[in-house]
């Protein structure tokens, strides 16, 4: 282990251990100092809201914390870039997600790690506890099981279900790509797009890009066996068949020739210098493999300064970070008590991010980003995670879309109307 890696290792472990183990805790919201307080908090006073909720389950939102709570649930089968290490090993990540929900959107989130033997067992477990919460964020579940799990839970549960590795990644990535394509003077419907990676993120990003204008006939998805085509049926399983494209390319190298957009959600070093040279003028590369992208940004900058690039890393411009999306998506959904998170809400979140990137950046955000200047352009196509304007702009857009699309139980809250 080199010096920098060892230093990060030591600092990260110390961060998680001290001053107390873990990153989250439960805090009380009501006084509990006197005998009268306890009479109201527990027996016999607690019986009154119990009877009210039994009479009308919707009153759980009035008398409990359900309406501002999200469960972050994982079975640990696809932890970050580390793979299937089991549910307990996923707990630091899920606690981290809970921290982000609270820090950026004031949502009370709790992590739940499920030790399941089958997909059906996992689905049943989540279904049985879902009504405890205002929403469910699924996390770090491997493909193709994640697709089955999310679809089935959406059918069975009465609160919003959202797999962030799929849809959060897709929303943020698409916002960045569309802004980058615009800066390059192109339209996504005219672009040749190559997605390197056919896992949960690759499938979801590809679906969403196509919903937002990319043409299927110009879209090429790559897995470890090459371009997804009809003449390789033994490899076309799960979600892949709908991305079949027989229009020429068979390999990654062939697909990247004259490509306008490359999205990488796969692994490090898969794209060569020659591949970069062969891409179209004023191309866009989002190489999101972490910690090492599909191609080194320094190489791209040297070979093709005309290319706009994004990565999943915070030490390069244009970081694709899901924290730009999921706290605010749930905030908006919870604030109007949406019954689901639909395509209209996802597109609203994406467009709000796009628009915010084009606005003047407050000095406090520039300082927090530790840069000298931020302005919509090749090195700033998407907002920074520490931008406080995201809370209102993205959440409001999501809430408005929920109301307009008919999945909200409540109207838009008054605080969204304030400047």
C-alpha positions in Angstrom: 0.0 0.0 0.0 1.5 3.3 -1.1 1.8 6.3 1.3 -1.3 8.2 0.1 -3.4 5.1 0.2 -2.3 4.2 3.7 -3.0 7.7 4.8 -6.5 7.6 3.4 -7.0 4.2 5.0 -6.0 5.4 8.4 -8.0 8.6 8.2 -11.1 6.9 7.0 -11.0 4.3 9.8 -10.5 7.0 12.4 -13.4 9.0 11.0 -15.7 6.1 11.3 -14.5 5.1 14.8 -14.2 8.4 16.7 -15.5 10.1 18.7 -18.2 7.3 18.7 -18.5 4.4 16.2 -20.6 5.0 13.1 -21.9 8.1 11.4 -25.6 8.4 12.5 -27.6 8.4 15.7 -31.2 8.6 16.8 -32.3 11.8 18.5 -35.6 12.6 20.3 -37.9 15.4 19.1 -40.1 15.8 22.2 -39.4 16.7 25.8 -38.9 13.7 28.2 -37.9 15.4 31.4 -40.9 15.1 33.7 -43.4 12.5 34.7 -46.0 14.3 32.6 -43.7 14.2 29.6 -43.4 10.4 29.9 -47.2 10.1 30.4 -47.6 11.7 27.0 -44.7 10.1 25.3 -45.5 6.5 26.4 -48.2 5.0 28.6 -51.0 5.9 28.8 -50.8 8.9 26.5 -49.3 7.0 23.5 -52.6 5.1 23.2 -54.4 8.1 21.8 -52.4 8.3 18.5 -52.4 4.5 18.3 -56.2 4.5 18.2 -56.3 7.4 15.7 -53.9 5.6 13.4 -55.9 2.4 13.7 -58.9 4.3 12.6 -57.2 6.1 9.7 -53.6 4.9 8.7 -52.9 8.2 7.0 -52.8 9.8 10.4 -49.4 8.1 10.9 -48.0 11.0 8.9 -49.5 13.4 11.4 -48.6 11.7 14.7 -45.3 9.9 13.9 -42.1 10.6 12.0 -43.1 8.5 9.0 -43.5 11.4 6.6 -39.9 12.6 7.0 -38.3 9.2 7.0 -36.5 7.0 4.5 -35.1 3.5 4.9 -31.9 2.8 3.0 -32.0 -0.9 2.3 -29.2 -3.2 1.0 -28.2 -6.8 0.9 -24.6 -5.9 0.2 -24.3 -7.7 -3.2 -22.8 -4.8 -5.1 -21.0 -2.5 -2.6 -19.6 0.5 -4.4 -16.8 -0.9 -6.6 -16.0 -3.6 -4.1 -18.6 -6.3 -5.1 -20.6 -8.8 -3.1 -19.2 -8.5 0.4 -22.4 -9.1 2.3 -25.0 -7.0 4.1 -23.0 -6.2 7.2 -20.0 -4.9 5.2 -22.5 -2.6 3.4 -23.4 -0.9 6.7 -20.8 1.9 6.5 -22.1 2.8 3.0 -25.7 2.8 4.1 -24.9 4.9 7.2 -23.1 7.3 4.8 -26.2 7.5 2.7 -28.3 8.3 5.8 -25.8 11.0 6.7 -26.2 12.6 3.2 -30.0 12.4 3.4 -30.0 14.3 6.7 -27.2 16.8 5.8 -28.5 17.9 2.5 -32.3 17.5 2.8 -33.1 17.2 6.5 -34.6 13.7 6.0 -34.4 11.2 8.9 -32.9 8.2 7.2 -32.0 4.8 8.7 -29.9 2.0 7.2 -31.3 -1.5 7.1 -29.1 -4.4 6.0 -30.9 -7.5 4.9 -29.4 -11.0 5.1 -31.5 -12.9 2.5 -31.2 -16.2 0.8 -33.2 -15.3 -2.3 -34.7 -12.4 -4.3 -38.2 -13.4 -3.1 -37.1 -13.4 0.5 -35.5 -9.9 0.2 -38.7 -8.6 -1.5 -40.9 -10.0 1.2 -38.7 -8.6 4.0 -38.8 -5.0 2.5 -42.6 -5.3 1.7 -43.3 -6.2 5.4 -41.5 -3.2 6.8 -42.1 -0.6 4.1 -45.1 1.1 5.8 -42.9 2.1 8.7 -41.3 4.7 6.4 -42.2 7.6 4.1 -40.0 6.1 1.3 -37.5 3.3 0.5 -34.1 3.9 -1.1 -32.6 0.6 -2.4 -28.9 0.5 -2.6 -25.9 -1.6 -3.6 -27.9 -4.6 -5.0 -26.4 -6.4 -7.9 -27.9 -6.7 -11.4 -30.0 -8.3 -12.6 -31.7 -9.0 -9.3 -32.0 -5.2 -8.6 -34.4 -4.8 -11.5 -36.7 -7.6 -10.4 -36.6 -6.3 -6.8 -37.4 -2.7 -7.6 -40.3 -3.6 -10.0 -41.9 -6.0 -7.6 -41.6 -3.6 -4.6 -43.2 -0.8 -6.6 -46.2 -3.1 -7.2 -46.5 -4.2 -3.6 -45.7 -1.1 -1.5 -47.6 2.1 -0.9 -44.6 4.4 -0.5 -42.1 5.6 -3.1 -39.5 3.0 -4.0 -36.2 4.2 -5.6 -33.1 2.3 -6.5 -30.5 5.1 -6.5 -27.7 3.1 -8.2 -30.0 2.9 -11.2 -32.1 6.1 -11.4 -30.1 8.5 -9.3 -27.0 7.8 -11.4 -29.1 8.1 -14.6 -30.6 11.5 -13.6 -27.3 13.1 -12.7 -25.4 11.6 -15.6 -28.0 12.7 -18.1 -28.1 16.2 -16.8 -24.4 16.5 -17.2 -24.3 14.9 -20.6 -27.1 17.0 -22.0 -25.4 20.2 -20.8 -22.0 19.1 -22.2 -23.6 18.2 -25.6 -25.2 21.6 -25.6 -21.9 23.4 -24.9 -20.4 21.4 -27.8 -23.0 22.9 -30.1 -24.8 19.5 -30.7 -28.2 18.0 -30.0 -28.4 14.6 -28.2 -30.9 13.3 -30.9 -28.1 13.7 -33.5 -25.4 12.2 -31.4 -23.8 8.7 -31.7 -23.8 7.5 -28.1 -21.8 4.6 -26.7 -22.4 3.2 -23.2 -19.5 1.1 -21.8 -21.1 -1.1 -19.2 -24.4 -3.0 -19.0 -25.0 -3.3 -15.3 -27.6 -1.5 -13.2 -26.2 1.9 -13.8 -25.5 1.3 -17.5 -29.0 0.0 -18.2 -30.7 2.8 -16.3 -28.5 5.6 -17.8 -29.1 4.3 -21.3 -32.9 4.1 -20.7 -33.0 7.6 -19.4 -30.8 9.1 -22.1 -33.1 7.6 -24.7 -36.2 8.9 -22.9 -34.5 12.3 -22.9 -33.8 12.4 -26.7 -31.0 10.0 -27.7 -32.0 7.8 -30.6 -31.9 4.1 -30.3 -30.5 3.7 -33.8 -27.5 5.8 -32.8 -27.0 4.1 -29.4 -24.5 1.3 -28.8 -24.2 -0.5 -25.5 -21.0 -2.5 -24.7 -20.6 -5.3 -22.3 -17.6 -7.6 -21.8 -18.4 -9.4 -25.0 -18.7 -6.3 -27.2 -21.6 -4.4 -28.7 -25.0 -5.9 -27.8 -26.2 -7.3 -31.1 -28.8 -9.9 -32.2 -26.1 -12.2 -33.6 -24.7 -13.0 -30.0 -27.9 -14.3 -28.4 -26.1 -16.4 -25.8 -25.0 -13.1 -24.1 -28.3 -11.2 -24.5 -29.9 -11.9 -21.1 -31.8 -9.8 -18.6 -32.3 -6.2 -19.6 -29.9 -6.2 -22.5 -32.1 -7.2 -25.5 -33.9 -3.9 -25.8 -30.5 -2.3 -26.6 -29.6 -4.5 -29.5 -28.2 -2.5 -32.3 -26.9 -4.3 -35.5 -25.9 -1.2 -37.3 -22.2 -2.0 -37.8 -19.9 -1.9 -34.8 -19.1 -5.2 -33.0 -16.3 -4.0 -30.6 -15.7 -1.1 -28.2 -13.1 0.2 -30.6 -15.4 0.2 -33.6 -18.3 1.7 -31.6 -16.1 4.6 -30.4 -15.0 5.7 -33.9 -16.8 9.0 -34.6 -18.8 8.7 -31.4 -20.1 12.0 -30.0 -20.8 10.7 -26.5 -19.1 8.0 -24.4 -20.6 7.1 -21.0 -18.4 4.7 -19.0 -20.0 2.8 -16.1 -17.8 -0.2 -16.1 -14.2 -0.4 -15.1 -10.8 1.3 -15.2 -8.6 1.7 -18.3 -11.0 0.2 -20.8 -10.7 3.1 -23.3 -7.4 3.5 -25.0 -5.6 6.6 -26.3 -6.4 5.5 -29.9 -10.1 5.2 -29.0 -10.0 8.8 -27.7 -8.3 10.0 -30.9 -11.0 8.3 -33.1 -14.0 10.0 -31.4 -15.9 12.7 -33.2 -14.8 16.4 -33.0 -16.1 18.1 -29.9 -17.1 14.8 -28.2 -18.2 14.3 -24.6 -16.7 11.6 -22.3 -18.2 10.7 -18.9 -15.9 8.1 -17.5 -17.5 7.3 -14.2 -15.7 4.2 -13.0 -14.5 4.8 -9.4 -11.9 5.3 -8.2 -10.1 4.9 -11.6 -12.1 6.0 -14.6 -12.3 4.2 -18.0 -9.7 6.6 -19.4 -7.4 9.0 -17.6 -8.7 12.6 -17.8 -5.1 13.9 -18.1 -4.7 11.7 -21.2 -7.9 13.1 -22.7 -6.9 16.6 -22.0 -3.6 16.1 -23.7 -4.8 14.3 -26.8 -8.2 15.9 -27.3 -8.6 19.3 -25.6 -11.8 19.8 -27.5 -13.5 17.0 -25.5 -15.6 17.8 -22.4 -15.0 15.2 -19.7 -16.7 14.2 -16.5 -15.8 11.5 -14.0 -17.1 10.1 -10.7 -14.2 11.8 -8.8 -14.2 15.0 -6.8 -10.6 15.9 -7.7 -11.6 16.5 -11.4 -14.1 18.9 -12.9 -17.7 17.7 -13.6 -18.1 15.1 -10.9 -21.1 12.8 -11.4 -22.3 12.5 -7.8 -25.7 11.0 -6.8 -25.9 13.3 -3.9 -26.9 16.0 -6.4 -30.2 14.0 -6.8 -31.4 11.5 -4.2 -31.8 13.8 -1.1 -33.8 16.4 -3.1 -35.8 13.8 -5.1 -37.0 12.3 -1.9 -37.5 15.7 -0.2 -39.8 16.8 -3.0 -41.7 13.4 -3.0 -42.2 13.4 0.8 -43.3 17.1 0.9 -46.3 16.3 -1.4 -46.7 12.8 -0.1 -46.1 11.2 -3.5 -47.2 7.6 -3.9 -44.3 6.9 -6.2 -41.3 8.4 -8.0 -42.3 8.5 -11.7 -40.6 9.5 -14.9 -42.0 13.0 -14.8 -40.4 13.6 -11.4 -37.1 12.2 -12.5 -37.0 14.4 -15.6 -38.0 17.4 -13.5 -35.0 16.7 -11.2 -32.7 16.4 -14.1 -33.8 19.6 -15.8 -33.6 21.5 -12.5 -29.9 20.5 -12.2 -29.3 21.5 -15.8 -30.8 24.9 -15.3 -29.0 25.5 -12.0 -25.6 24.9 -13.6 -26.3 27.8 -16.0 -27.0 30.3 -13.2 -24.3 32.5 -11.6 -22.5 30.6 -8.8 -22.5 32.1 -5.3 -19.1 32.9 -3.8 -19.7 30.6 -0.9 -20.1 27.6 -3.3 -16.9 28.6 -5.2 -15.1 28.7 -1.8 -16.5 25.4 -0.7 -15.5 23.8 -4.0 -11.9 25.2 -3.4 -11.6 26.7 -6.8 -11.1 30.3 -8.1 -14.1 30.5 -10.4 -17.1 28.5 -11.5 -19.1 29.4 -14.6 -21.2 27.2 -17.0 -18.7 25.8 -19.5 -16.5 22.8 -20.2 -15.2 22.5 -16.6 -18.6 23.2 -15.0 -21.6 21.4 -16.7 -23.3 20.3 -13.5 -23.8 21.9 -10.0 -21.4 21.2 -7.2 -22.7 18.9 -4.4 -22.2 21.6 -1.8 -24.5 24.1 -3.6 -27.4 24.9 -1.1 -29.6 26.0 -3.9 -30.1 22.4 -5.0 -32.5 21.8 -2.0 -35.1 24.2 -3.1 -34.7 24.1 -6.9 -34.6 20.3 -7.3 -37.1 19.5 -4.6 -39.6 22.0 -5.8 -39.3 20.8 -9.4 -39.9 17.2 -8.2 -42.8 18.2 -6.0 -44.4 20.2 -8.8 -44.0 17.3 -11.2 -45.6 14.9 -8.7 -48.6 17.2 -8.3 -48.9 17.8 -12.1 -48.7 14.1 -12.9 -51.3 13.2 -10.3 -49.3 11.1 -7.9 -49.2 13.6 -5.0 -51.7 13.4 -2.1 -50.8 16.9 -0.9 -50.6 20.3 -2.8 -47.3 22.1 -3.1 -46.2 23.4 0.4 -46.2 27.1 1.0 -42.5 27.3 1.6 -41.9 26.4 -2.0 -43.7 29.5 -3.1 -41.3 31.8 -1.2 -38.4 33.4 -3.0 
